[in-house]
Amino acid sequence: MCLVAIAWQAHPDFPLVVAANRDEWRDRPALPAHWWERHPDLLAGRDLQAGGTWMGITRGRRFAAVTNFRDPSDRRSTALSRGTLVAEFLLGGQAPEAYLHGLAGRADRYNGFNLVVSDGASLLYYGSREGDIRPVEPGVHALSNHLLDEPWPKVQRARAALASTLADGDELLFSMLSDATPAPDGELPDTGVGLERERLLSPILITGASYGTRASTVLRMRRDRAHFEERTRDATGAVTHAVAFDFSLAA
């Protein structure tokens, strides 16, 4: 994922609400969200190149999502796939804090990343560049390719939109995820990729022939049920495929 907006314990009916866009190279093969054949309690898309995923949930209330930390000066082709971290947590049984403590000792095997993990009772954040394990406080947060709640324009817009639409249905969240408005040059971060690429990457919805938003996802978790909807997008941002799942959560 390259943008994840999260409402954690911010609404009495929805302990967890997530609105996220996955940005990726368009030629990297992947499957849309589905119940994994060998792990039928796991719902997630699947990266067919490395076998991991960018975001997922289980019937047992485990949730995880990952974003890359953007730093072109420190990118290793030999690093392990960051998407395997999401699958690893979802398929495991460790509490979030225990899992992240174990991960911290081997985080240097991966290019820079941000990871959020939850077991339904707690939600924690770990950024490999920052190196700290932090509980996500109740409220509305957003994460892109820097630290949690870094005030990038699209992070701020996504956070504000989620806060104002928590109980108003998923279409408003998908509308936010479809916003292709670039940020003004004066508000762009400087992450080392040059002005032209900062402009390209600044919208919530990134369009482009070779790289951009591949999927938009909304997850809405109630006390005993969850709704998960994913919309696949083409290079123009148009929706080409959609899947939706409504399912019970384990007690």
C-alpha positions as CSV (number, residue, x, y, z in Angstrom):
1,M,0.0,0.0,0.0
2,C,1.1,3.6,-0.5
3,L,-1.8,5.3,1.4
4,V,-3.6,3.8,4.4
5,A,-6.1,5.9,6.3
6,I,-7.2,4.2,9.6
7,A,-9.9,5.0,12.1
8,W,-9.1,3.1,15.3
9,Q,-11.7,3.0,18.1
10,A,-13.0,6.3,16.8
11,H,-16.6,5.2,16.3
12,P,-18.8,3.1,18.7
13,D,-20.1,0.9,15.9
14,F,-16.8,0.5,14.0
15,P,-13.7,-0.3,16.0
16,L,-11.6,-0.3,12.8
17,V,-12.2,1.4,9.5
18,V,-9.6,1.5,6.8
19,A,-9.5,3.2,3.4
20,A,-6.4,2.4,1.4
21,N,-4.8,2.7,-2.1
22,R,-2.2,0.2,-3.3
23,D,0.3,1.9,-5.6
24,E,2.6,-0.4,-7.5
25,W,4.3,-1.0,-10.9
26,R,1.6,-2.1,-13.3
27,D,3.6,-5.1,-14.7
28,R,4.0,-6.7,-11.2
29,P,1.5,-9.6,-11.3
30,A,-1.0,-9.8,-8.5
31,L,-4.4,-11.4,-7.6
32,P,-7.3,-9.3,-6.3
33,A,-8.5,-9.9,-2.7
34,H,-9.7,-13.4,-2.1
35,W,-9.9,-16.1,0.6
36,W,-6.5,-17.9,0.3
37,E,-6.9,-21.5,-0.8
38,R,-4.4,-22.9,1.7
39,H,-5.4,-20.4,4.5
40,P,-9.2,-20.1,4.1
41,D,-9.5,-17.7,7.1
42,L,-7.2,-15.1,5.4
43,L,-8.7,-12.5,3.1
44,A,-6.2,-10.5,1.1
45,G,-4.9,-9.8,-2.4
46,R,-1.7,-11.6,-3.4
47,D,1.6,-10.5,-4.9
48,L,2.4,-13.3,-7.4
49,Q,6.0,-12.2,-7.7
50,A,7.0,-12.7,-4.0
51,G,4.0,-14.4,-2.5
52,G,3.0,-11.8,0.1
53,T,0.3,-9.1,0.2
54,W,-0.1,-5.4,0.9
55,M,-3.1,-5.6,3.3
56,G,-5.3,-8.3,4.7
57,I,-7.6,-9.4,7.5
58,T,-8.5,-12.8,9.0
59,R,-11.7,-14.1,10.5
60,G,-9.8,-14.1,13.8
61,R,-9.6,-10.2,13.7
62,R,-6.0,-10.0,12.7
63,F,-5.3,-7.1,10.4
64,A,-2.1,-5.8,8.8
65,A,-1.0,-3.4,6.1
66,V,2.4,-2.2,4.8
67,T,3.7,0.8,2.9
68,N,7.2,1.4,1.5
69,F,9.4,4.1,3.0
70,R,10.4,6.3,0.0
71,D,14.2,6.7,-0.1
72,P,15.8,6.0,-3.6
73,S,19.3,6.4,-2.1
74,D,18.8,3.2,0.0
75,R,17.1,0.7,-2.2
76,R,18.6,-2.8,-2.5
77,S,17.5,-5.3,-5.1
78,T,18.6,-8.1,-2.8
79,A,16.2,-7.1,0.0
80,L,13.4,-9.4,1.0
81,S,9.8,-8.5,-0.1
82,R,8.0,-6.3,2.4
83,G,4.7,-7.9,1.5
84,T,5.7,-11.1,3.1
85,L,5.6,-9.3,6.5
86,V,1.8,-8.8,6.2
87,A,1.2,-12.4,5.4
88,E,3.6,-13.6,8.1
89,F,1.7,-11.6,10.8
90,L,-1.7,-12.6,9.5
91,L,-0.9,-16.3,9.4
92,G,0.9,-16.3,12.8
93,G,-0.4,-16.3,16.3
94,Q,1.8,-13.8,18.1
95,A,0.4,-10.7,19.7
96,P,1.2,-7.5,17.7
97,E,3.8,-6.2,20.2
98,A,5.6,-9.6,20.4
99,Y,5.6,-9.9,16.6
100,L,7.1,-6.4,16.1
101,H,9.8,-6.9,18.7
102,G,10.9,-10.0,16.8
103,L,10.8,-8.2,13.5
104,A,12.8,-5.3,14.8
105,G,15.9,-7.5,15.0
106,R,15.7,-8.4,11.3
107,A,14.2,-5.3,9.8
108,D,17.4,-4.5,7.9
109,R,16.8,-7.5,5.6
110,Y,14.1,-5.4,4.0
111,N,14.1,-2.0,2.2
112,G,12.5,0.7,4.3
113,F,8.9,0.0,5.4
114,N,6.0,1.0,7.6
115,L,3.9,-1.8,9.1
116,V,0.6,-1.6,11.1
117,V,-0.7,-4.8,12.8
118,S,-3.7,-5.6,14.9
119,D,-5.2,-8.5,16.7
120,G,-8.5,-6.7,17.2
121,A,-7.7,-5.6,20.7
122,S,-4.6,-3.4,19.9
123,L,-3.2,-1.7,16.9
124,L,0.5,-1.1,16.7
125,Y,2.8,0.7,14.2
126,Y,6.5,0.0,13.4
127,G,8.5,2.1,11.0
128,S,11.9,0.5,10.1
129,R,13.5,3.9,9.7
130,E,12.3,5.2,13.0
131,G,12.9,1.9,14.7
132,D,10.2,2.4,17.4
133,I,7.2,0.2,18.1
134,R,4.3,2.5,18.9
135,P,0.6,1.8,19.9
136,V,-1.7,3.6,17.5
137,E,-3.8,5.9,19.7
138,P,-7.6,5.9,19.3
139,G,-8.6,8.3,16.6
140,V,-8.0,8.8,12.8
141,H,-4.6,8.4,11.3
142,A,-3.0,8.1,7.9
143,L,0.2,6.6,6.5
144,S,1.9,7.0,3.2
145,N,5.6,6.5,2.3
146,H,7.0,8.3,5.3
147,L,6.2,8.0,9.1
148,L,2.7,7.6,10.5
149,D,0.7,10.9,10.3
150,E,3.5,12.6,8.4
151,P,1.8,15.8,7.2
152,W,2.1,15.2,3.5
153,P,-0.9,16.8,1.6
154,K,-2.5,13.5,0.6
155,V,-2.0,12.1,4.1
156,Q,-3.8,15.1,5.6
157,R,-6.6,15.0,3.0
158,A,-7.2,11.3,3.5
159,R,-7.2,11.7,7.3
160,A,-9.7,14.5,7.2
161,A,-12.0,12.7,4.8
162,L,-12.0,9.5,6.8
163,A,-12.7,11.5,10.0
164,S,-15.7,13.2,8.4
165,T,-17.3,10.0,6.8
166,L,-16.9,7.3,9.5
167,A,-20.5,6.4,9.5
168,D,-21.6,7.7,6.1
169,G,-21.0,4.6,4.0
170,D,-18.2,3.3,1.8
171,E,-18.9,5.3,-1.4
172,L,-17.7,8.5,0.2
173,L,-14.5,6.7,1.1
174,F,-14.0,5.4,-2.4
175,S,-14.6,8.9,-3.6
176,M,-11.8,10.1,-1.5
177,L,-9.6,7.3,-2.8
178,S,-10.4,8.4,-6.3
179,D,-9.0,11.9,-5.8
180,A,-6.4,12.5,-8.5
181,T,-5.7,16.1,-7.6
182,P,-1.9,16.8,-7.3
183,A,-0.6,18.8,-4.4
184,P,0.8,22.3,-5.1
185,D,4.5,22.4,-5.7
186,G,5.0,24.4,-2.5
187,E,3.5,21.6,-0.4
188,L,5.4,18.7,-2.0
189,P,7.8,16.7,0.2
190,D,11.4,16.2,-0.9
191,T,12.1,12.5,-0.8
192,G,14.9,12.5,-3.3
193,V,13.0,11.5,-6.5
194,G,12.9,14.9,-8.1
195,L,10.2,17.5,-8.6
196,E,8.5,15.8,-11.6
197,R,8.1,12.5,-9.8
198,E,7.0,14.2,-6.5
199,R,4.2,15.7,-8.5
200,L,3.3,12.4,-10.0
201,L,3.2,10.7,-6.6
202,S,1.4,13.5,-4.7
203,P,-2.3,12.7,-5.5
204,I,-4.3,10.2,-3.4
205,L,-5.0,8.4,-6.7
206,I,-1.9,8.0,-8.9
207,T,-2.4,7.5,-12.6
208,G,0.3,6.5,-15.0
209,A,1.1,4.0,-17.7
210,S,3.9,2.2,-15.8
211,Y,3.2,2.9,-12.1
212,G,0.2,4.0,-10.1
213,T,-2.8,3.0,-8.0
214,R,-3.6,-0.6,-8.8
215,A,-6.4,-1.1,-6.2
216,S,-8.6,0.8,-3.7
217,T,-9.9,-0.9,-0.6
218,V,-12.3,-0.1,2.2
219,L,-12.5,-2.2,5.3
220,R,-15.2,-1.6,7.9
221,M,-15.1,-3.8,11.0
222,R,-18.0,-4.0,13.4
223,R,-17.9,-5.9,16.7
224,D,-18.9,-9.3,15.2
225,R,-18.7,-8.7,11.4
226,A,-16.5,-7.1,8.8
227,H,-17.1,-5.7,5.3
228,F,-14.2,-5.7,2.9
229,E,-14.4,-4.2,-0.6
230,E,-11.7,-3.9,-3.2
231,R,-11.8,-2.1,-6.6
232,T,-9.1,-2.8,-9.2
233,R,-8.0,0.2,-11.3
234,D,-6.3,0.7,-14.7
235,A,-3.7,3.3,-15.7
236,T,-6.4,6.0,-16.0
237,G,-7.8,5.3,-12.5
238,A,-11.0,3.7,-13.9
239,V,-12.3,0.7,-12.0
240,T,-12.0,-2.5,-14.0
241,H,-13.0,-5.1,-11.4
242,A,-14.5,-5.2,-7.9
243,V,-15.0,-7.7,-5.1
244,A,-16.8,-7.4,-1.8
245,F,-17.0,-9.7,1.2
246,D,-19.2,-9.5,4.2
247,F,-18.3,-12.1,6.9
248,S,-18.5,-13.0,10.5
249,L,-15.6,-12.5,12.9
250,A,-14.5,-15.0,15.5
251,A,-15.6,-14.2,19.1
